[in-house]
Amino acid sequence: MLYGCWSRRSASLVLVLCLLLLSSGCKGDVQAKKAAHMQRGEAYAASKKYAEAAIEFANAVKLDPKDAQVYYKLALAYLNQGELPSLQKAFQALYKSVELDPAIADAQLKLGELYLLDKKFDEAQAKAELVLQSDPNNVGAHIVLGNVYAGKKDLPQAIDALRKALALDPKLMQAYLYLANLYRLNNDFRTAEKTYQDALAVDPKHVATHVALGAFYATQKQFGKAEKALRKALESEPQNVNTHLQLAHFYASRGQAKEAEIAYQQAMTVAPKDVRPSLALGNFYAASQRADEAAAAYKKAVAIDPKALEPKQKLAELYLSQNKLDEAATIIDEILKASGGKVMGLYLRGRLELARNQPSEAIATLQKVIHDEPNLAQAHYYLGLAHLRNQNPDSAKSAFAEAIKLAPNALDPHLALAELFLQSKAFDQAM
């Protein structure tokens, strides 16, 4: 009897010990798996493969959902992808990170920056001030705070915050650029120019500063200095496609067609696999009424990146403007079949139906567009044209008015609405 009792107790003890060992082994296995995911994630991030890094960090989060640092690394991977869905995921990861550990200052400030993007200035300010409570000399917090004040149109406070950031880190180029822009907005042009020059004294080859100084001089109508600044930027980085495009846009804005064309072509040479130079050259040709050359440039852009929607959109719009409706229809069908092409494809199809004198079909199609994208001013404008073609001037007026509300500087809806008021002899409203 006694033996049986001890036997049962021994069996129970062995079972408990086995369970403890098994539990310990599982925990060790989980931590090993987490470490492996983290290691792969870090490697992907270092190679700028941010989508792959996000997958690895997300797997690590599943294994340890209470590790604030893993959420922060996941957020960085999403932020570096740059697209809107990724930014939304980054926000969620950052929010969770600071919820688990409010002391991660960098996560608080990244969250503040996302609030800034969403124009939620009070929330961004709260994040910056929270960091400053524990670290009054945090440069990033002063920069976020400066951008908050700028968003609230409190330029003196914004300038003060950016000056504090520069006092803490006199080599922070980003702060110089923000501060110079604030002086420009405050109409203190002399101090703005000096701030750009102070930045270049710190780093004479800083491309972004040369480009910003060139843009500043252009707004001051000092076009010679603007060109010189952009050329300086190219001297620092001759292979920088963005600077080539900036120079080309500058020449185009000045009506220097030959120089602009050369600059766009140089951008294509520098970045032959980048869709943007071909697209920009196509836009330049289209604006210059050189339709055949525009079409060739857009087709080249499509060939470089067959999945890119904007070159196809531009090509379809060019064909519509030339009344090449069958060619336009082919491109529009491609856009509709593409991922993310529904709204733009329907908008272009509505224009195509209008061009084919099918106003009822155009109205139905454009109303679908507006249902999905109510802020697309062009859709309201073409809906107004379709209503006009369908002998419904009141609906046309409403559509034109909505287009003007969404895009006050757009000329076409203003002219169309004024014409309608003139036809109805409402001369005071046509003015």
N, C-alpha and C positions, 0 to 999 in steps of 0.2 A: 504493500500500500504506500509506504514511504517512498519506495523506489519509483513508483508510478508518478507520485507527486513531483519528485525532483526531475523526473524525466520530462514531465509536461512543462515545468518551469524552465528547464534547459532549452527545450524546443522553442518556447516563447522568446527567451533571451536571444537565441540564435536568429530568430525571425526579425527581432528588433534591430539587431546588429546588421543584418543583411539589408534591411530597409534603409538604415542610416548610411551604409556604404553605397547603396544604389543611389540615394539622394545626393550624396556628396559627388558621386561619379557623374550624375546628370548635370549638377551645377558646373562642374569642371568642364564637361562637354559643351554646355551652353556658352561658357566664357571663351572656350577655345574657338567655337564657331563665330562668336561675335568678333573676337580679335581677328579672325581670318577675313571676315567681311570688312572690318575697318581697314585692314592692311590693303586689301584690294581697292577699297574706296579711295584711300589716300593716293594710291598709285595712279588710279584713273584721273583723279583731280589734278595730280601733278602733270599728267599728260594732256590736260584740258579736255578729257573725255567726260564731260560733266553729267551727261545722261546716264552713263554706265556707273559713275561714282554715286549718283543719287540712288540707283537700284541697290548698290551694296550697302550704303548707309541706311536705307529703308529696311533692309533685311536685318541690320544690326539693331535698329530700333525695335523691331518685332521681338528680338531675343531679349532686349533689356529696355523696356519702355520707360524706365525711370532715370535714364542717363541723359542729363541736360546737354552735355557736350556733343553727344551723338546727334541729337536733334539740331544743334547749331551747325554741325558739319553738313548735315542733310540740307539745311536751309541754304548754306553757301553753294552747294552743288546746284540747287534749284535756281538761285539768284544768277549764277554764272551762265545759265541757259538763256536767260533774258526774255523769254516769251511770256505772254500774259498768264497762261495756265500755270507755268512754272513759278511765276512771281506769287500767284495765289497760294501755291503749295509752300513756297518759302515763308510766306506770312504765317501760315498755320504752324510750320515747324519752329519758327522763331518764337511764336506765342507760347508754344509748349515748352520750349527751352527756358524762357525766362519765368514761366510758371513754376518749373521744377527748381530753378536756381536763379533768383533775381540778381545775383551778384555778377552774372556774366555780362559785363559792360558792353562788349562788342555786339552781343545779341540784342541788347536793349537799343543800341544805336542803329543797328540795321533795321530793327522794327520801326524806329523813329523815321528812318529814311523812307520806308515803305508808306508810312502814314503821310509823309510829305508828298509822295507821288500821288496819293489819293486826296491831297489837299485837306487832310484832317490835321490842321495845324496845332490845335490844342493837345491832341493825343501825342503828336511828335514832340511838342514842347515838354510835356510831362515826362517823356522818356529821357530827353536830354537833361532836364533838371534833376531827375532821379540819379543819373550817373554823376552829375556834378556835386550832388550832396556828399557822395563818398570819395569823389576824386575831382576837386575843383580845377585841376590842371589838365583835365582830359580834353585834348585838342579836338577830337571827333565830336564831342558833345557841344563844344562851342560852335563848331561848323554847322551842326544840325540846328542849334539854337539860332544862328545867324540866318539860315534858310527859312526857319519858322517866321522870324520877324520880317524877312523879305516877303514871304507869302502873305503876311498880314499887312503889308504896305507900310510897315514901321521901319523906314530906311535908316534913321539914325541908330536905333537899337541894333539893327542888322549889321551895320558898319562896325559898331562897337564890339559885337560878338566876334566878327571876323578879325578885327584887329587884335583881340585877345588871343585868338588862335595863332596868328602870325607871331605874336610876342612869345608864345610858348614854343613855336616851331618855325623859325625864320626861313627854313628851306622848304616849306610846304607849298608847292606850286599851285595846288588846287585852291588853297586859301587866297593866294594872290589873284587868281582868275575870278573867283567869286567876289572878292572885294572890289576889284576894278569894275566889274559889271554893276555893282551897287553904286559906286561913284557915278558911273555913266547914267544909271537910272535917276540918280539924284541931281543930274545936270551939272555935276562937278567934273567937267571933261578934262581939265588940266590935271587934277589929282588921279583920275582914271588912267590917263596916259602915263603918268609918273609911276603908278602901281604896276602897269605892264612892264615898264622899263626896269623897275626894281626887281621884278621877277626874272627878267632876262640877265640882270647883273648876277643873280644867284645861279642861273643855268642858261647860258647864252644859246644853247642848242635845243631848248625846250620847244618842241614843234607846236604843241597846243597853244602856247603863249604867243608865238609868232602869228599863228592863224587868227587868234582872238584879237591881237593888235591890228592885223590887217582888216578884219571885219570892223573894228572900231574906227580906223581911219576912213574906211568906206562910208560909214554913217556920217562922218565929219566932212565928207566930200574931198578928202585929201587922197585922191586916187593914186597919185604917184607913190606916196608912202604906203598905201595899202598893197599895191603890187609888189613893192620892195619887201614888205614884211612876209608876204606869201612866198616870194622867191627865196627868202632867207629860210623859211620853213622847209622848202624843198632841198636847199643846200644841206640842211641837217639830216634829212631822211629822203634821199632821192627816190626811194622805192615806196614811199607812202602814198597809196592810191587815194586816200581821203584828201590829202593836200593837193594832189593833181586835180581832183574834182572841185575842190574849193577854188583853185585858180581858174579853172574852166568856167565855173559859175560866175566868178567875178568878171571875166572878160565878156561873157554872154550878157550880163546885166549892164555892161558898159556899151553894148552894141559893137564890140570888137569881134566880129564873126570869125575872121580868119584865125585870130589868136585863140579864140574859144574852141574852134574845131580842132586845132592842133593839140590843145591841152587835153581835150576829151580823148583824142586818139592816143596820146601819151599815157593817159590813165589806163586805156585798154592794153597797151603794151606792157605796162608795169604789172597789171593784174589780169592776165588773159583768162583766168578761170572765175573771175568775179563778174557777176551779172550787172552790177551797178554802172560801170562805165559805158557799156553798150546801151543800157537803158537810158542813161543821161544823154548820150549822143543822139539817140532816137528822139528824145524830147526836144533837144536843141534843133534837130532837123525839122521836126513837126512844127515847132514855133516859127521856123524860118520858111515855112511853106515848101519844104523840100521833101515831098511825101514819099517818093520812091526810096530816097536815102534813109528816111525815117523807118520805112517798112523793113529795109535791109538790116538796119541796126537792131530793131526789135526782134527780128528773126534770129539774129546772132545771139541776142540775149536769151531767147527761148532755147537755142541749141546748147548754150552754156549750162543752163539749168532748166530742163524740161518741166520740172515740178513748180517752178516759180510762176505765180499767178499774174504779177504786175506786168511783165512784158506782154503776156497774152491779152491782158485787159487793154493795154495801150495800142496793141496791134488791131484789136477788134474795134476800138474807138476810131482809129485812123481809117479803117475800112468803112465804117459807118459814115465818117465825114466825107469820104470819097464816093459814097453811094455804091460801094462794092459789097452788096448785101449778101451774096452767096459766100464770099470769102469770110465776111464777118460771122455768118451763121456757123461756119465750120469751127472757127476759133471759139465762139461762144459755147458750142457743144462740148469742146474740150474743157473749158473752164467749169462747166456744170458737172462734168464727170470727175473733176479733180477734188481732192480733199480740201475742204474749207472754201470751195468755190461757189457754193449755192447762192449766197446773197448777191455777189458780184455778177455771177452768171445770169441770174434772173433779172437784175437791173439792166444788163446789156441786152437780154432777150426782149425786155419791154421796149427799149429803144429801137431794136430791130423791128418789132411789130409795128411800132409807130412809123418807122421809115417805110414799111410795106403797106402803109395806110390801113392798118388793122387796129383802130383806136380802142374798140371794146376789149380785144385781147390784151392790148398794151395796158389798159386800166387794170384789168384783173391781175396781170403779172406784176405791175408796179405796186399794187396794193399788198401783194404778198411780200414784196421787198420791204415796204414800210412797216409791215407787221413785225418782221424779223429785225429790222434796223431802222427804227423810227427817226433817228437823227441824221439819216443820209439825205442831205439837202438836195442833191442832184435828182434823187428819185422823186421828191415832191415836185421839183421843177418839170420833169418830163411827164409826171402824172397830170400836171396842169395843162401841158401841151396836148396830152391825149384827151382830156376833158374838152378842151377847145375844139379839137378835131371831131369830137362826138357831140358838138353843139350844146355844151353844158357850161356856159360862162361862169355861173355862180360857183360851181365846184372847182373850176379852173382858178378863180380868184382865191379861193381858200387854199388851194395847193401852192400857188405862187406866194401867198402871204406866209405860209409855213416855211417855204424854202428861204424866204428873206429873213424870217425869225432865226432860222438855224445858221444861215450864212449871210450876215448883214452886208458884207462887202461884195457879194456875187452880183454881177451886173445883169445877167440874162433874166432872172426872175423879176428884178426891178423894172426892166424895160417891158417885159410881157405884161406885168400888172398895170403899169402906166398906160400901155396901149389899150387894155381892156377898159380902164376908167375913161379914157378919151372916147372910145367907141360908145360908151354909155352916157357920155357928156357930163361925167362927174369930174369936171376940170380941177376942182380944188383937191381932190384925192389923187389926181394924176401928177400933181406937182411934187 
